[in-house]
Amino acid sequence: TKIERVHGTFNNIPLSDELDFIVSIGALHHSENLFVTFSECFKALRPGGWLFAAEPAYYDSDTNQQIVDRYKKEDPNSI
């Protein structure tokens, strides 16, 4: 009952000083403008609120094929 889904976009969050937490898992790397995205997130948070973010990380030298091969090794049916 304390969770309310709000529709918006990364760069247009229709809230201001209303959230205690924002949780983002594997999404922020899709933002077209991280500065605007973070600005919108922190605008939506109450003072003292927290943004929790988890993002995939790869070495700069990894090719797409190396990443795909790594996933296939872990779970052949994943890709």
Secondary structure, 3 states (H helix, E strand, C coil): CCCCCCCCECCECCCCCCEEEEEEECCHHHCCCHHHHHHHHHHHEEEEEEEEEECCCCCCCCCHHHHHHHHHHHCCCCC
